[in-house]
Each structure stands twice: as structure tokens, then as C-alpha cells.
Amino acid sequence: MNERPKRLVLWLLALTVFLLLAYHDRPVSCPGEQSAFLPEKSAGQGGVTIRIEGDCIKPGIYHFKNEVSLGTVINMTVPFLRSIFGDSSAFNRKLSSGDVVMIQVSEIEHAEIIRDGVPIAEKMLLGIPLDPNVLTADEWENLPRIGPSLAKRIVADRQYNGDFLAVRDLERVPGIGAATVKQLEGYFVQETNRRNH
């Protein structure tokens, strides 16, 4: 066999393998639905970062540029669930950064969707802003310069004096000064709304 036809056959074989692999890794999408991508930048720069787990096409961490509903995530990961649940009002619920959507399909006629949150360490790694009004003492300890006793004082102050309206409000806790607040600022939402408990 001549050298030129050998090269052509090898080139066509390599192209075929490449196209098969590229098609295999291509995610299934539904017309009219948003697309997701892995976060290249901090999630704090806008959009919604969630984790999808369980019985779905592509489990993993996704960042949506705009707000996203549970229905969009279902259509993107397990489209056949729409036929099981119909037009459930739960599908219209908006997801927030740090949410985990667990999809468990036990039978073709039965599926369960569980919504939870990612641990604080994962939120910090993904750049998802934290809310100082919902962190537990154990979660506060994951942050720099916060030890067990200071974490307990923060939670006690929040329970006694009410929610922190901004990260700067942490300075009202004995043991936290401007330098500590400056170091913590990057982990939190810039302003929080006072919650009614």
C-alpha cells in the first residue's frame, strides 16, 4: 500500500474516533431550556451555582448565568421525570446558590427529588457567598480567625441582638475587630435582609 493512502486511512480513522468521543460527551439538552457550565469564575459574581446528584445524565456542579428553577434542572438532567410528575408546582421553585438537587429514581413510575444544601467548606471553595445569619457555630469555625469560643459568641450575639444586616455588624461581637471583618468580607454577601423568625 502506498504511503499516501495509509495516511488518509489513519487520518479518517482518527477523525472517526474523535467524532464518536465528542458526540458521546455531548450533554443532552431540551429545546428552549437554559444551558449550564462549570464555573470558571467565582459564583459570587452573579448567577446560581448548584450541585446535581443521583440518577441523572450528568451529575456535578453547574453554574447558571440567570436564576434557575427546579423544572429547568429536571429537564436538563432527567427529562423523563416531567412525564411522571406532570406539571408539578414544585418545578417552578427557584433554586439558590449552594443548593443540592438529589434525584433518586427507584422505578420507572417512582422518583424522588430531594433539595438540600452543600456544606460550608464546599460553598467557600465554589465562591458562593455565605449568610452570617444562618451559620451554626460549627460552620463559623471553618472561617479564618474564628475558633470554637468566638464562633459560640457570634451565634449567641446573633440570638440576643438579632440578625447581622451587613458583615461589618460582626464588629459588635467581643473579640472581632476591623482586621478580622476585613479578612472575612470576601466570604459573605455584602448585605443581608433582616429575617423575621
C-alpha positions in Angstrom: 0.0 0.0 0.0 1.3 3.4 -0.9 2.3 5.9 1.9 -0.4 8.5 0.9 -3.4 6.2 1.2 -2.1 4.9 4.5 -2.0 8.4 5.9 -5.5 9.1 4.6 -6.9 5.9 6.2 -5.2 6.7 9.5 -6.5 10.3 9.4 -10.1 9.2 8.7 -9.8 6.6 11.5 -8.6 9.3 13.9 -11.4 11.7 12.8 -14.0 9.0 13.3 -12.7 8.2 16.8 -12.7 11.9 17.7 -16.2 12.5 16.4 -17.5 9.4 18.4 -15.9 10.6 21.6 -17.1 14.2 21.1 -20.7 13.0 20.4 -20.5 10.7 23.5 -19.6 13.5 25.9 -22.2 15.9 24.5 -24.9 16.6 27.1 -28.5 16.0 26.3 -30.4 19.3 26.2 -34.1 20.1 25.7 -35.1 22.8 23.3 -35.9 26.2 25.0 -34.0 25.3 28.2 -31.1 27.2 29.7 -27.6 25.7 29.4 -25.2 25.3 32.3 -21.5 25.3 32.5 -18.9 24.6 35.1 -17.9 27.8 37.0 -14.8 29.5 35.6 -15.1 32.4 37.9 -16.4 32.9 41.4 -20.0 32.1 41.9 -20.3 35.4 43.8 -20.2 37.3 40.5 -23.8 36.6 39.8 -25.9 33.6 38.7 -26.7 30.4 40.6 -24.3 27.6 41.4 -25.8 24.3 42.3 -24.8 20.6 42.7 -26.8 17.9 41.0 -26.5 14.3 42.3 -28.1 10.9 41.9 -29.8 9.2 39.0 -29.3 11.8 36.3 -27.5 12.2 33.0 -24.6 14.4 34.1 -24.2 14.8 37.9 -21.9 17.6 39.0 -21.6 21.3 39.8 -23.4 23.7 37.5 -23.4 27.5 37.3 -26.4 29.1 35.6 -26.0 32.7 34.4 -29.5 33.6 35.5 -31.9 32.3 38.1 -33.0 28.8 37.6 -36.0 26.7 38.5 -36.1 23.1 39.7 -38.0 22.3 36.4 -35.1 23.5 34.3 -32.7 21.3 36.2 -35.0 18.3 35.8 -35.4 18.9 32.1 -31.6 19.2 31.7 -30.7 16.1 33.8 -33.7 13.6 33.8 -36.2 14.8 31.1 -38.5 11.7 31.5 -39.3 12.8 35.1 -41.6 15.5 33.7 -44.0 12.8 32.5 -44.0 11.2 35.9 -44.7 14.3 37.9 -46.7 16.2 35.3 -46.9 20.0 35.8 -45.9 20.0 39.4 -45.8 23.4 41.1 -42.6 22.2 42.7 -40.9 22.6 39.3 -41.4 26.3 39.4 -39.5 26.8 42.6 -36.3 28.8 42.2 -33.0 27.4 43.2 -30.4 29.3 45.1 -26.6 29.1 45.0 -25.4 26.3 47.2 -28.5 24.1 46.7 -28.1 20.4 46.1 -30.7 18.6 44.0 -30.6 14.9 44.6 -32.6 12.8 42.1 -33.4 9.2 43.0 -35.3 7.0 40.5 -36.2 3.6 42.1 -38.7 2.5 39.4 -39.9 3.9 36.1 -43.1 5.1 37.8 -41.5 6.4 41.0 -38.9 9.1 41.6 -37.9 11.3 44.5 -36.4 14.7 44.3 -34.6 15.9 47.4 -33.4 19.5 47.8 -30.6 20.2 50.3 -27.6 22.5 50.7 -23.9 22.0 50.2 -21.6 22.1 53.2 -20.0 25.4 54.1 -16.5 24.2 53.1 -17.8 23.5 49.6 -19.6 26.9 49.4 -16.3 28.5 50.3 -14.4 26.6 47.6 -17.0 27.5 45.0 -17.1 31.1 46.0 -20.7 31.1 47.0 -21.4 34.0 49.4 -22.3 32.9 52.9 -25.1 34.4 55.0 -23.9 35.2 58.6 -27.5 34.9 59.9 -27.8 31.1 59.2 -24.3 29.8 60.0 -24.1 27.4 63.0 -21.2 27.6 65.5 -19.5 24.6 63.8 -19.8 26.3 60.4 -18.3 29.6 61.7 -15.2 27.6 62.8 -14.4 26.9 59.1 -13.7 30.5 58.6 -10.2 32.0 59.1 -9.5 33.6 62.6 -12.7 32.0 64.1 -12.2 29.5 66.8 -14.7 27.5 68.8 -15.2 30.1 71.6 -15.5 33.0 69.1 -18.0 31.0 67.0 -20.2 30.5 70.0 -20.0 34.2 70.9 -21.1 35.1 67.3 -24.1 32.8 67.4 -25.1 34.0 70.9 -24.8 37.6 69.8 -27.0 36.9 66.8 -29.6 35.3 69.0 -29.5 38.1 71.6 -29.1 41.2 69.3 -30.8 40.0 66.1 -29.5 39.4 62.6 -26.4 41.0 61.1 -27.5 43.4 58.5 -24.0 43.6 57.0 -20.7 41.9 57.5 -19.4 45.0 59.4 -22.0 44.2 62.1 -19.8 41.4 63.2 -17.7 44.0 65.0 -20.3 44.2 67.7 -19.2 40.7 68.8 -16.5 40.9 71.5 -13.2 39.6 70.0 -13.9 40.6 66.4 -12.2 43.8 65.2 -11.9 45.6 61.9 -9.0 43.4 60.8 -11.0 40.2 61.2 -14.0 41.6 59.5 -11.8 42.8 56.6 -10.5 39.2 56.2 -14.0 37.7 56.4 -15.7 40.1 54.0 -14.9 38.1 50.9 -16.8 35.1 52.2 -20.2 36.8 52.8 -23.0 38.5 50.9 -22.4 42.3 51.1 -25.8 43.0 52.7 -28.4 40.7 54.2 -32.0 41.4 54.9 -33.3 41.2 58.4 -35.2 38.0 58.7 -38.4 37.6 60.7 -38.1 34.4 62.9 
